[in-house]
Amino acid sequence: WTKVVATILIFELVFPPFQSWALTGGPSQPEFSSFTPASVDNMVDLCEQKGIYCIIDWHILNAGTNDPWFKVDSAMAFFDYMSKKHAGKAHVIYELCNEPNGSISWARIKSYAQEIIDIIVKNDPSSIIITGTPVWSQRVIAAADSPLDYPNAMYTLHFYADTHKQDLRNAADVALSKNCPLFVTEFGTCNSSGNSGFNVKESIEWFKWMNENNISWANWSFADK
């Protein structure tokens, strides 16, 4: 399907979210039951052929997996493999944890990220590495106040236009004022459930803000939902 989509739309970036439980044999969702590192490799190679950026993302979200330290040994093995396999590829970007949430603090996320960054940098020293931020990747000020010790680090900002409005843009402005590089690796034009609330006005406001601040973005997602 990716090949078909790429011929219809002008893609600049794709990211295959790798579910931690698919790698470890833990709790799984049916649609990811056959998802393996080779699936990511194939997507990375296809993106390279098509001139498309590819974010290799360790996806955490649900209760029990919302802490990036969940299955950290698997995360280490995954990023060690990926950063060796795809070292030096200019179109590859790494995202260490998608949406830490609940009571997970930036200090805990940061300690995890530094462990994974050390692994990636050993294999792929000049890569761009993005780290999720607390509360579904919205508390970017915390990251700005205590950044990672890596010059090519970036920080995740997520929004859904019908739920997250000017208050979140204001917080992001504060982070940017502290020279915190942000990347919107996921956003939606609806509410945060992903099921309703298509909001044209707020979506336009977000696009204006991203353009004004030179923020790269990826929409979630191309689907028939």
C-alpha positions in Angstrom: 0.0 0.0 0.0 2.9 2.3 0.7 4.0 2.2 -3.0 0.5 3.0 -4.1 0.1 5.9 -1.7 3.5 7.4 -2.6 2.4 7.6 -6.3 -0.8 9.5 -5.4 0.5 11.9 -2.7 3.6 13.9 -2.4 5.2 12.4 0.7 8.2 14.0 2.5 8.2 11.8 5.6 6.9 8.4 6.7 7.3 6.7 10.1 6.7 3.1 10.9 5.9 3.0 14.6 7.4 -0.2 16.1 5.3 -1.5 19.0 7.6 -2.7 21.9 5.3 -5.6 22.7 5.6 -7.0 19.2 9.3 -7.4 19.6 9.2 -9.0 23.1 6.3 -11.4 22.7 4.4 -9.5 25.4 0.9 -8.1 25.1 0.0 -7.6 21.4 -2.6 -6.1 19.2 -3.7 -8.2 16.2 -2.7 -5.7 13.6 0.9 -5.8 14.9 1.2 -9.5 15.6 3.5 -10.0 12.6 5.4 -6.7 12.8 9.1 -7.4 13.0 12.4 -5.4 12.6 12.5 -6.6 9.0 9.2 -4.8 8.4 10.9 -1.6 9.5 13.9 -2.3 7.4 11.7 -2.7 4.3 10.0 0.6 5.0 13.3 2.4 5.5 14.7 1.0 2.2 11.5 1.9 0.3 11.6 5.5 1.7 15.2 5.8 0.6 14.3 4.7 -2.9 11.5 7.3 -3.0 13.5 10.1 -1.5 11.3 10.2 1.7 12.5 10.8 5.2 11.7 8.0 7.6 11.3 8.2 11.4 12.1 4.9 13.2 9.8 5.2 16.2 9.6 3.2 19.4 5.9 3.5 20.0 4.7 3.7 23.6 1.2 4.8 24.6 -1.1 2.4 26.4 -1.5 1.8 30.1 1.4 -0.4 31.2 3.6 0.7 28.3 3.3 4.5 28.8 6.7 4.5 30.7 9.7 4.4 28.3 11.5 2.2 30.8 8.9 -0.5 30.1 10.8 -3.3 28.2 13.9 -1.1 28.1 16.1 -4.1 27.3 14.1 -4.6 24.1 14.3 -0.9 23.3 18.1 -1.0 23.6 18.3 -4.1 21.4 15.9 -2.5 18.9 17.8 0.7 18.5 21.2 -1.0 18.6 20.0 -3.1 15.6 18.4 -0.2 13.7 21.3 2.2 14.2 23.8 -0.4 13.0 21.6 -1.5 10.1 20.8 2.0 8.9 23.9 3.9 10.0 24.8 6.9 7.8 21.5 7.0 6.0 20.6 10.7 5.6 16.9 10.1 5.4 16.7 8.2 8.7 15.6 9.9 12.0 15.1 8.1 15.3 12.3 8.7 17.8 12.9 7.1 21.1 9.5 7.1 22.7 6.2 8.2 21.1 3.9 9.5 23.9 5.0 9.0 27.5 1.9 9.7 29.6 0.3 9.4 33.0 2.6 10.4 35.8 5.8 9.8 33.9 8.2 12.8 34.5 10.6 14.4 32.2 13.5 13.3 34.5 12.5 9.6 34.0 12.1 10.1 30.2 15.4 11.9 30.0 17.3 9.1 31.9 15.9 6.6 29.5 16.7 8.7 26.4 20.3 9.2 27.5 20.7 5.4 27.7 19.3 4.9 24.2 21.1 7.9 22.7 24.5 6.4 23.9 23.7 3.2 22.0 22.6 5.0 18.8 25.5 7.4 18.7 28.0 4.6 19.0 26.7 3.2 15.7 25.3 6.3 13.9 27.1 9.3 15.5 25.6 12.2 13.6 21.9 11.2 13.5 18.9 13.3 14.5 17.3 11.8 17.6 13.9 12.9 18.8 12.6 12.2 22.3 9.0 12.2 23.5 8.0 14.6 26.2 5.5 14.1 29.2 1.7 14.0 29.0 1.4 12.6 25.5 4.3 14.7 24.2 2.9 18.1 25.2 5.1 19.2 28.2 7.9 20.6 26.1 8.9 23.3 28.6 10.2 20.6 30.9 12.6 19.4 28.2 13.6 22.9 27.4 14.6 23.5 31.0 16.7 20.3 31.2 17.8 19.3 27.7 19.6 16.1 26.7 23.4 16.0 26.4 23.4 15.5 22.7 23.8 18.2 20.1 21.4 16.7 17.5 18.6 16.0 20.0 15.1 17.2 19.2 11.9 17.0 21.3 8.4 15.8 20.4 5.3 18.0 20.4 2.0 16.4 19.6 -1.4 18.1 19.1 -4.9 17.4 18.0 -6.4 20.6 16.7 -9.9 20.3 18.3 -8.4 19.5 21.7 -5.1 21.3 21.9 -5.2 25.0 21.0 -3.5 28.3 21.9 -2.5 27.2 25.4 -0.3 24.5 23.9 1.1 26.8 21.3 2.0 29.3 24.0 3.9 26.5 25.9 5.7 25.6 22.7 6.6 29.2 22.2 8.2 29.2 25.6 10.2 26.1 24.8 11.3 27.6 21.5 12.4 30.8 23.3 14.8 28.6 25.3 16.3 27.2 22.0 14.5 23.9 22.4 14.2 22.2 18.9 10.8 20.8 18.4 9.4 18.3 15.9 5.7 17.6 15.6 5.9 13.9 14.9 2.2 13.4 15.2 -0.9 15.7 14.9 -4.5 15.4 13.9 -7.1 17.8 12.6 -9.8 16.4 14.9 -10.0 15.8 18.7 -7.5 13.7 20.6 -9.7 10.6 20.4 -9.1 10.5 16.7 -12.7 9.8 16.1 -14.5 13.2 15.7 -14.3 17.0 16.0 -12.7 18.0 12.7 -11.6 21.6 13.3 -10.6 23.5 10.3 -10.0 26.8 12.1 -7.6 25.4 14.7 -5.9 23.3 12.2 -5.1 26.4 10.1 -3.8 28.1 13.2 -1.5 25.2 13.9 -0.2 25.2 10.3 0.4 28.9 10.5 2.3 28.4 13.8 4.4 25.6 12.4 5.3 27.5 9.3 6.2 30.7 11.2 8.5 28.7 13.5 10.0 26.3 10.8 8.6 23.3 12.6 8.8 20.0 10.8 5.6 17.8 11.1 4.0 14.5 10.3 0.3 14.0 10.2 -1.3 11.0 11.9 -2.4 9.4 9.8 -3.2 8.4 6.2 -6.2 6.0 6.8 -9.8 5.3 6.0 -10.9 5.7 9.6 
